[in-house]
């Protein structure tokens, strides 16, 4: 058995080296590594280095010249992959670094036959790190592919100031374990799978017979909850493949932070425009803390009250262009004096439509003690939207659609018009799962982007959306 396994391993490794062209950067043209793509980023340099190498004669050297870790230099290569069924793949490389204040990474995109990205794995996504300022060592990234995977885009990156060398890239298929999973890990996977199987809006688009069989393979050998990552990531990839672009796993750190703070960290803004228009910018806002949500809603309510009570307001502009989402109820509740009481929209589940009812300063679990009433409730209201308007930001826009005095200005939104429910996981993380779509008060359902009533081409020279909205208000 040992001899057979060794022969199989050698065959796999040889095949993997045939897949990656120039895996050790031995061949180059004008100091560019053959078969690899390297697009220069400002404050970074690279070269083929014949003085530092793990084996062979050369390696790829990346050097960061700035301590700014918000940028990074990467390199990549597309390789075809063969085989059938569920497979576990290992991407590895030898890496050395010196005088580095930053980070190093390995990553891969998984592509289907049309070269569309259907998966992504990296040291960051797997909550792993490559230690810096170390001598040559092998670092590996394990992930799972199925029959939909036809190509891999593999690569490495450097961020920050300092130098790293890469050598001897390898991709190979590795065996699944034959050991039964522990109870704690199998229970965790089963609970996670059943959340999606019973709660997801996309559950009927998934072939659960295939998924169940593949999860059994991926569960083998798992002893701890941390060992369940391949199975959990596989389930999330299947969910994404079914059409769900909005569900995601929230880290323990972020889950805990939402209990005590607004994790978006941005405050709403208000101002008077041209002495006649009340402007309110509602940013993304995310918390699971009721009191913090109430405070956010009250702040917006007071902004509107101050503008309206101290000025002769002809109309309103609500700016949602930077609202990337979060908690729907505090956002809409804060705007209650503009959106008005009643049924504002619906969550559309597979079983029923759940109305959004705002009444007397109460919306969902949130409330404000003294909701302001506009002096002129029929004033025009312009809603500014754009490609960054997503999730709860889109729901906020939807809550206004159908009012006679409202128009939307800007560009189509992000298209995250499903509502996520949060489910706690036993390791402190949580699953934000798309459990419903959204519908406006007129009965129109939204499953993709929201289109504005008035499309406005963005401009770098002026605020075109704002100016167009102003012109409409003053008509």
SEZAGU-81569 format. One record per residue (C-alpha): x, y, z; residue in one letter. Coordinates in nm, 2 decimals. Example, Ala and Ser with C-alpha at 12.3 -4.5 7.8 and 13.67 -1.06 7.14 Angstrom:
2
ATOM      c1      c2      c3  aa
ATOM    1.23   -0.45    0.78   a
ATOM    1.37   -0.11    0.71   s
END
This chain:
475
ATOM      c1      c2      c3  aa
ATOM    0.00    0.00    0.00   x
ATOM    0.28    0.25    0.08   x
ATOM    0.45    0.18   -0.25   x
ATOM    0.12    0.24   -0.44   x
ATOM    0.05    0.56   -0.26   x
ATOM    0.40    0.69   -0.33   x
ATOM    0.37    0.62   -0.70   x
ATOM    0.03    0.79   -0.71   x
ATOM    0.17    1.09   -0.53   x
ATOM    0.46    1.12   -0.78   x
ATOM    0.21    1.10   -1.08   x
ATOM    0.00    1.38   -0.93   x
ATOM    0.30    1.60   -0.86   x
ATOM    0.43    1.55   -1.22   x
ATOM    0.09    1.64   -1.36   x
ATOM    0.08    1.95   -1.15   x
ATOM    0.42    2.07   -1.27   x
ATOM    0.30    2.01   -1.63   x
ATOM    0.00    2.24   -1.55   x
ATOM    0.20    2.53   -1.42   x
ATOM    0.43    2.68   -1.68   x
ATOM    0.76    2.82   -1.55   x
ATOM    0.68    2.73   -1.19   x
ATOM    1.02    2.83   -1.07   x
ATOM    1.06    3.14   -1.28   x
ATOM    1.36    2.99   -1.46   x
ATOM    1.25    3.14   -1.80   x
ATOM    1.21    3.52   -1.86   x
ATOM    1.20    3.77   -2.13   x
ATOM    1.31    4.13   -2.07   x
ATOM    1.30    4.05   -1.69   x
ATOM    0.94    3.95   -1.71   x
ATOM    0.87    3.59   -1.61   x
ATOM    0.74    3.38   -1.90   x
ATOM    0.38    3.27   -1.87   x
ATOM    0.31    3.49   -1.57   x
ATOM    0.13    3.82   -1.57   x
ATOM    0.27    4.10   -1.36   x
ATOM    0.11    4.44   -1.39   x
ATOM    0.32    4.71   -1.21   x
ATOM    0.16    4.89   -0.92   x
ATOM    0.30    5.23   -0.81   x
ATOM    0.55    5.20   -0.52   x
ATOM    0.64    4.84   -0.61   x
ATOM    0.92    4.68   -0.81   x
ATOM    0.99    4.33   -0.93   x
ATOM    1.27    4.14   -1.09   x
ATOM    1.39    3.79   -1.17   x
ATOM    1.66    3.73   -0.91   x
ATOM    1.94    3.48   -0.97   x
ATOM    2.10    3.54   -0.63   x
ATOM    1.81    3.43   -0.41   x
ATOM    1.63    3.10   -0.49   x
ATOM    1.49    2.80   -0.32   x
ATOM    1.61    2.56   -0.59   x
ATOM    1.70    2.59   -0.96   x
ATOM    1.87    2.92   -1.06   x
ATOM    1.61    3.20   -1.02   x
ATOM    1.31    3.33   -0.82   x
ATOM    1.06    3.61   -0.85   x
ATOM    1.14    3.91   -0.63   x
ATOM    0.88    4.16   -0.53   x
ATOM    0.98    4.48   -0.34   x
ATOM    0.75    4.73   -0.18   x
ATOM    0.89    5.09   -0.15   x
ATOM    0.61    5.24    0.07   x
ATOM    0.47    5.15    0.40   x
ATOM    0.12    5.19    0.26   x
ATOM   -0.05    4.85    0.30   x
ATOM   -0.37    4.95    0.12   x
ATOM   -0.21    4.87   -0.21   x
ATOM   -0.03    4.55   -0.32   x
ATOM    0.17    4.41   -0.61   x
ATOM    0.05    4.07   -0.74   x
ATOM    0.13    3.83   -1.02   x
ATOM   -0.07    3.55   -1.17   x
ATOM   -0.11    3.26   -1.42   x
ATOM   -0.41    3.08   -1.56   x
ATOM   -0.38    2.70   -1.56   x
ATOM   -0.63    2.44   -1.68   x
ATOM   -0.74    2.17   -1.44   x
ATOM   -0.86    1.82   -1.52   x
ATOM   -1.04    1.55   -1.34   x
ATOM   -1.40    1.48   -1.23   x
ATOM   -1.61    1.50   -0.92   x
ATOM   -1.53    1.67   -0.59   x
ATOM   -1.15    1.72   -0.55   x
ATOM   -0.93    1.87   -0.28   x
ATOM   -0.65    2.09   -0.43   x
ATOM   -0.33    2.22   -0.27   x
ATOM   -0.16    2.53   -0.41   x
ATOM    0.18    2.58   -0.27   x
ATOM    0.50    2.79   -0.31   x
ATOM    0.83    2.85   -0.14   x
ATOM    0.86    3.20    0.00   x
ATOM    1.13    3.40    0.17   x
ATOM    1.11    3.77    0.29   x
ATOM    1.34    4.03    0.45   x
ATOM    1.29    4.37    0.61   x
ATOM    0.92    4.35    0.54   x
ATOM    0.66    4.56    0.72   x
ATOM    0.35    4.43    0.55   x
ATOM    0.21    4.09    0.43   x
ATOM    0.25    3.82    0.18   x
ATOM   -0.02    3.61    0.02   x
ATOM   -0.11    3.32   -0.20   x
ATOM   -0.45    3.32   -0.37   x
ATOM   -0.66    3.15   -0.64   x
ATOM   -0.97    3.23   -0.84   x
ATOM   -1.17    2.93   -0.96   x
ATOM   -1.32    2.97   -1.31   x
ATOM   -1.58    2.78   -1.49   x
ATOM   -1.57    2.69   -1.86   x
ATOM   -1.67    3.05   -1.96   x
ATOM   -1.38    3.18   -1.74   x
ATOM   -1.63    3.33   -1.50   x
ATOM   -1.51    3.34   -1.13   x
ATOM   -1.71    3.09   -0.93   x
ATOM   -1.48    3.08   -0.63   x
ATOM   -1.20    3.25   -0.45   x
ATOM   -0.95    3.13   -0.19   x
ATOM   -0.66    3.31   -0.02   x
ATOM   -0.47    3.32    0.31   x
ATOM   -0.70    3.61    0.41   x
ATOM   -1.02    3.43    0.33   x
ATOM   -0.91    3.13    0.53   x
ATOM   -0.79    3.34    0.82   x
ATOM   -0.43    3.23    0.77   x
ATOM   -0.11    3.43    0.76   x
ATOM    0.23    3.38    0.60   x
ATOM    0.49    3.49    0.86   x
ATOM    0.73    3.76    0.74   x
ATOM    1.10    3.80    0.75   x
ATOM    1.17    3.43    0.74   x
ATOM    1.40    3.21    0.53   x
ATOM    1.27    2.99    0.25   x
ATOM    0.97    2.78    0.36   x
ATOM    0.68    2.61    0.19   x
ATOM    0.33    2.76    0.23   x
ATOM    0.01    2.59    0.12   x
ATOM   -0.35    2.68    0.04   x
ATOM   -0.60    2.40    0.04   x
ATOM   -0.94    2.43   -0.13   x
ATOM   -1.21    2.22   -0.30   x
ATOM   -1.33    2.22   -0.66   x
ATOM   -1.61    2.03   -0.84   x
ATOM   -1.70    1.96   -1.20   x
ATOM   -1.78    2.33   -1.27   x
ATOM   -1.42    2.42   -1.22   x
ATOM   -1.22    2.43   -1.55   x
ATOM   -0.94    2.68   -1.48   x
ATOM   -0.75    2.83   -1.19   x
ATOM   -0.60    3.17   -1.18   x
ATOM   -0.32    3.13   -0.93   x
ATOM   -0.09    3.39   -0.79   x
ATOM    0.10    3.56   -0.50   x
ATOM    0.11    3.91   -0.37   x
ATOM    0.32    4.15   -0.15   x
ATOM    0.18    4.44    0.05   x
ATOM    0.38    4.70    0.24   x
ATOM    0.75    4.79    0.25   x
ATOM    1.02    4.53    0.21   x
ATOM    1.11    4.24   -0.01   x
ATOM    0.97    3.89   -0.07   x
ATOM    1.09    3.61   -0.31   x
ATOM    0.86    3.34   -0.46   x
ATOM    0.98    3.01   -0.61   x
ATOM    0.86    2.66   -0.70   x
ATOM    0.48    2.69   -0.74   x
ATOM    0.29    2.37   -0.73   x
ATOM   -0.07    2.26   -0.77   x
ATOM   -0.17    1.91   -0.68   x
ATOM   -0.47    1.70   -0.59   x
ATOM   -0.47    1.56   -0.24   x
ATOM   -0.66    1.27   -0.09   x
ATOM   -0.96    1.31    0.14   x
ATOM   -0.94    1.16    0.48   x
ATOM   -1.10    0.82    0.56   x
ATOM   -1.14    0.90    0.93   x
ATOM   -1.49    0.97    1.06   x
ATOM   -1.56    1.33    1.17   x
ATOM   -1.59    1.41    1.54   x
ATOM   -1.94    1.48    1.68   x
ATOM   -1.87    1.85    1.74   x
ATOM   -1.75    1.90    1.38   x
ATOM   -2.03    1.70    1.22   x
ATOM   -2.30    1.87    1.43   x
ATOM   -2.16    2.21    1.33   x
ATOM   -2.17    2.12    0.96   x
ATOM   -2.52    1.97    0.99   x
ATOM   -2.66    2.28    1.16   x
ATOM   -2.50    2.51    0.91   x
ATOM   -2.63    2.30    0.61   x
ATOM   -2.98    2.28    0.76   x
ATOM   -3.00    2.66    0.80   x
ATOM   -2.95    2.70    0.42   x
ATOM   -3.17    2.40    0.35   x
ATOM   -3.47    2.54    0.54   x
ATOM   -3.42    2.92    0.54   x
ATOM   -3.24    3.03    0.21   x
ATOM   -3.44    3.19   -0.07   x
ATOM   -3.23    2.98   -0.31   x
ATOM   -3.27    2.64   -0.14   x
ATOM   -3.49    2.50   -0.42   x
ATOM   -3.22    2.56   -0.68   x
ATOM   -2.97    2.33   -0.51   x
ATOM   -2.94    1.96   -0.57   x
ATOM   -2.92    1.85   -0.21   x
ATOM   -2.85    1.48   -0.30   x
ATOM   -2.52    1.58   -0.45   x
ATOM   -2.44    1.84   -0.18   x
ATOM   -2.51    1.59    0.10   x
ATOM   -2.28    1.33   -0.06   x
ATOM   -2.00    1.59   -0.11   x
ATOM   -2.03    1.72    0.25   x
ATOM   -1.98    1.36    0.37   x
ATOM   -1.65    1.36    0.19   x
ATOM   -1.55    1.70    0.32   x
ATOM   -1.64    1.62    0.67   x
ATOM   -1.41    1.32    0.70   x
ATOM   -1.12    1.38    0.93   x
ATOM   -1.26    1.69    1.09   x
ATOM   -1.20    1.70    1.46   x
ATOM   -1.26    2.06    1.55   x
ATOM   -1.49    2.33    1.43   x
ATOM   -1.19    2.49    1.26   x
ATOM   -1.15    2.17    1.06   x
ATOM   -1.50    2.22    0.91   x
ATOM   -1.39    2.52    0.70   x
ATOM   -1.36    2.32    0.37   x
ATOM   -1.72    2.19    0.41   x
ATOM   -1.86    2.52    0.51   x
ATOM   -1.69    2.70    0.23   x
ATOM   -1.82    2.44   -0.01   x
ATOM   -2.17    2.50    0.11   x
ATOM   -2.13    2.87    0.06   x
ATOM   -1.99    2.82   -0.29   x
ATOM   -2.29    2.61   -0.38   x
ATOM   -2.52    2.88   -0.24   x
ATOM   -2.35    3.14   -0.45   x
ATOM   -2.37    2.91   -0.76   x
ATOM   -2.75    2.89   -0.71   x
ATOM   -2.77    3.27   -0.75   x
ATOM   -2.72    3.40   -0.40   x
ATOM   -2.48    3.70   -0.41   x
ATOM   -2.57    3.84   -0.07   x
ATOM   -2.52    3.57    0.20   x
ATOM   -2.20    3.57    0.39   x
ATOM   -2.03    3.45    0.71   x
ATOM   -1.96    3.73    0.97   x
ATOM   -1.65    3.68    1.18   x
ATOM   -1.67    3.65    1.56   x
ATOM   -1.50    3.99    1.59   x
ATOM   -1.76    4.16    1.37   x
ATOM   -2.05    3.97    1.53   x
ATOM   -1.93    4.08    1.88   x
ATOM   -1.87    4.44    1.76   x
ATOM   -2.23    4.47    1.63   x
ATOM   -2.36    4.40    1.98   x
ATOM   -2.20    4.71    2.12   x
ATOM   -2.14    4.95    1.83   x
ATOM   -2.22    5.07    1.47   x
ATOM   -1.96    4.87    1.28   x
ATOM   -1.99    5.10    0.98   x
ATOM   -1.86    5.39    1.19   x
ATOM   -2.01    5.67    0.97   x
ATOM   -2.25    5.94    1.09   x
ATOM   -2.54    6.09    0.90   x
ATOM   -2.50    6.44    0.77   x
ATOM   -2.75    6.73    0.71   x
ATOM   -2.73    7.07    0.55   x
ATOM   -2.94    7.34    0.39   x
ATOM   -2.90    7.39    0.01   x
ATOM   -2.98    7.71   -0.16   x
ATOM   -3.18    7.82    0.14   x
ATOM   -3.47    7.60    0.03   x
ATOM   -3.37    7.24    0.02   x
ATOM   -3.31    7.01    0.31   x
ATOM   -3.03    6.76    0.25   x
ATOM   -2.99    6.44    0.45   x
ATOM   -2.70    6.19    0.38   x
ATOM   -2.79    5.85    0.53   x
ATOM   -2.48    5.63    0.54   x
ATOM   -2.45    5.26    0.59   x
ATOM   -2.52    5.16    0.94   x
ATOM   -2.49    4.82    1.11   x
ATOM   -2.56    4.71    1.46   x
ATOM   -2.76    4.44    1.65   x
ATOM   -2.79    4.67    1.95   x
ATOM   -3.14    4.82    1.98   x
ATOM   -3.04    5.13    2.17   x
ATOM   -2.76    5.22    1.93   x
ATOM   -3.01    5.18    1.65   x
ATOM   -3.26    5.41    1.83   x
ATOM   -2.99    5.67    1.87   x
ATOM   -2.90    5.66    1.50   x
ATOM   -3.27    5.70    1.40   x
ATOM   -3.32    5.98    1.65   x
ATOM   -3.02    6.17    1.52   x
ATOM   -3.17    6.17    1.16   x
ATOM   -3.51    6.26    1.30   x
ATOM   -3.36    6.56    1.48   x
ATOM   -3.17    6.67    1.17   x
ATOM   -3.49    6.68    0.97   x
ATOM   -3.67    6.86    1.25   x
ATOM   -3.41    7.13    1.27   x
ATOM   -3.40    7.19    0.90   x
ATOM   -3.78    7.20    0.86   x
ATOM   -3.86    7.40    1.17   x
ATOM   -3.60    7.67    1.11   x
ATOM   -3.64    7.72    0.73   x
ATOM   -3.90    7.74    0.45   x
ATOM   -3.82    7.41    0.29   x
ATOM   -3.93    7.36   -0.08   x
ATOM   -3.81    7.00   -0.10   x
ATOM   -3.58    6.73    0.03   x
ATOM   -3.28    6.54   -0.10   x
ATOM   -3.20    6.20    0.06   x
ATOM   -2.85    6.09   -0.04   x
ATOM   -2.81    5.71   -0.03   x
ATOM   -2.52    5.70   -0.28   x
ATOM   -2.26    5.58   -0.02   x
ATOM   -2.51    5.37    0.18   x
ATOM   -2.36    5.01    0.15   x
ATOM   -2.63    4.87    0.38   x
ATOM   -2.65    4.72    0.73   x
ATOM   -2.96    4.76    0.95   x
ATOM   -3.27    4.85    0.76   x
ATOM   -3.50    4.96    1.06   x
ATOM   -3.29    5.25    1.21   x
ATOM   -3.23    5.40    0.86   x
ATOM   -3.59    5.41    0.76   x
ATOM   -3.72    5.50    1.11   x
ATOM   -3.49    5.80    1.11   x
ATOM   -3.66    5.92    0.78   x
ATOM   -4.01    5.85    0.91   x
ATOM   -4.12    6.22    0.88   x
ATOM   -4.04    6.20    0.51   x
ATOM   -4.15    5.85    0.42   x
ATOM   -4.46    5.86    0.64   x
ATOM   -4.65    5.60    0.84   x
ATOM   -4.81    5.29    0.70   x
ATOM   -4.70    4.99    0.50   x
ATOM   -4.38    5.09    0.32   x
ATOM   -4.29    4.76    0.15   x
ATOM   -4.26    4.39    0.21   x
ATOM   -4.02    4.11    0.28   x
ATOM   -4.11    3.84    0.02   x
ATOM   -4.05    3.49    0.16   x
ATOM   -4.14    3.16    0.00   x
ATOM   -4.43    3.13    0.25   x
ATOM   -4.57    3.48    0.27   x
ATOM   -4.52    3.85    0.23   x
ATOM   -4.42    4.03    0.55   x
ATOM   -4.52    4.40    0.55   x
ATOM   -4.28    4.68    0.67   x
ATOM   -4.51    4.88    0.90   x
ATOM   -4.40    5.21    1.04   x
ATOM   -4.63    5.36    1.29   x
ATOM   -4.60    5.63    1.56   x
ATOM   -4.22    5.63    1.57   x
ATOM   -4.19    5.25    1.58   x
ATOM   -4.04    5.03    1.31   x
ATOM   -3.93    4.67    1.37   x
ATOM   -3.75    4.66    1.71   x
ATOM   -3.66    5.02    1.70   x
ATOM   -3.84    5.34    1.81   x
ATOM   -3.79    5.71    1.86   x
ATOM   -3.98    5.89    2.14   x
ATOM   -4.09    6.20    1.94   x
ATOM   -4.12    6.14    1.57   x
ATOM   -4.12    6.47    1.39   x
ATOM   -4.41    6.57    1.16   x
ATOM   -4.32    6.78    0.85   x
ATOM   -4.49    7.12    0.81   x
ATOM   -4.54    7.04    0.44   x
ATOM   -4.57    6.66    0.40   x
ATOM   -4.63    6.69    0.02   x
ATOM   -4.29    6.85   -0.05   x
ATOM   -4.09    6.69   -0.33   x
ATOM   -3.84    6.43   -0.22   x
ATOM   -3.54    6.33   -0.44   x
ATOM   -3.36    6.01   -0.36   x
ATOM   -3.00    5.99   -0.48   x
ATOM   -2.88    5.63   -0.56   x
ATOM   -2.58    5.48   -0.72   x
ATOM   -2.37    5.16   -0.76   x
ATOM   -2.26    5.17   -0.40   x
ATOM   -2.62    5.18   -0.27   x
ATOM   -2.67    4.83   -0.15   x
ATOM   -2.87    4.60    0.08   x
ATOM   -3.04    4.80    0.35   x
ATOM   -2.95    5.12    0.15   x
ATOM   -3.16    4.97   -0.14   x
ATOM   -3.44    4.88    0.10   x
ATOM   -3.44    5.24    0.22   x
ATOM   -3.49    5.36   -0.13   x
ATOM   -3.76    5.10   -0.19   x
ATOM   -3.95    5.23    0.11   x
ATOM   -4.01    5.56   -0.07   x
ATOM   -4.10    5.41   -0.41   x
ATOM   -4.47    5.45   -0.48   x
ATOM   -4.51    5.79   -0.31   x
ATOM   -4.64    6.05   -0.56   x
ATOM   -4.39    6.32   -0.45   x
ATOM   -4.08    6.10   -0.48   x
ATOM   -3.83    6.05   -0.76   x
ATOM   -3.50    5.85   -0.77   x
ATOM   -3.19    6.01   -0.93   x
ATOM   -2.85    5.86   -1.02   x
ATOM   -2.74    5.52   -1.15   x
ATOM   -2.86    5.16   -1.09   x
ATOM   -2.79    5.02   -0.74   x
ATOM   -2.57    4.73   -0.63   x
ATOM   -2.84    4.47   -0.68   x
ATOM   -2.84    4.33   -0.32   x
ATOM   -3.22    4.35   -0.29   x
ATOM   -3.26    4.05   -0.07   x
ATOM   -3.30    4.08    0.31   x
ATOM   -3.05    3.89    0.53   x
ATOM   -3.14    3.72    0.86   x
ATOM   -2.86    3.67    1.11   x
ATOM   -2.81    3.32    1.26   x
ATOM   -2.56    3.27    1.54   x
ATOM   -2.30    2.99    1.51   x
ATOM   -2.15    2.80    1.80   x
ATOM   -1.80    2.93    1.74   x
ATOM   -1.91    3.30    1.79   x
ATOM   -1.95    3.37    1.42   x
ATOM   -2.28    3.43    1.25   x
ATOM   -2.44    3.35    0.91   x
ATOM   -2.60    3.65    0.73   x
ATOM   -2.84    3.45    0.51   x
ATOM   -3.07    3.59    0.23   x
ATOM   -3.41    3.47    0.35   x
ATOM   -3.64    3.70    0.15   x
ATOM   -3.66    3.94   -0.14   x
ATOM   -3.80    4.29   -0.12   x
ATOM   -4.12    4.45   -0.26   x
ATOM   -4.23    4.81   -0.27   x
ATOM   -4.57    4.94   -0.15   x
ATOM   -4.71    4.90   -0.50   x
ATOM   -4.64    4.53   -0.52   x
ATOM   -4.33    4.55   -0.74   x
ATOM   -4.07    4.29   -0.64   x
ATOM   -3.70    4.36   -0.66   x
ATOM   -3.45    4.08   -0.72   x
ATOM   -3.18    4.28   -0.90   x
ATOM   -3.07    4.64   -0.92   x
ATOM   -3.30    4.93   -0.86   x
ATOM   -3.31    5.16   -1.16   x
ATOM   -3.35    5.54   -1.10   x
ATOM   -3.64    5.73   -1.24   x
ATOM   -3.39    5.98   -1.38   x
ATOM   -3.06    5.84   -1.49   x
ATOM   -2.78    6.09   -1.43   x
ATOM   -2.43    6.04   -1.58   x
ATOM   -2.18    6.08   -1.30   x
ATOM   -1.92    6.36   -1.33   x
ATOM   -1.58    6.42   -1.17   x
ATOM   -1.62    6.79   -1.21   x
ATOM   -1.96    6.85   -1.04   x
ATOM   -2.23    6.67   -0.84   x
ATOM   -2.45    6.59   -1.14   x
ATOM   -2.70    6.39   -0.94   x
ATOM   -2.75    6.66   -0.68   x
ATOM   -2.78    6.94   -0.94   x
ATOM   -3.04    6.74   -1.14   x
ATOM   -3.24    6.67   -0.82   x
ATOM   -3.23    7.04   -0.73   x
ATOM   -3.36    7.14   -1.08   x
ATOM   -3.66    6.89   -1.04   x
ATOM   -3.74    7.03   -0.69   x
ATOM   -3.74    7.39   -0.82   x
ATOM   -3.96    7.31   -1.13   x
END
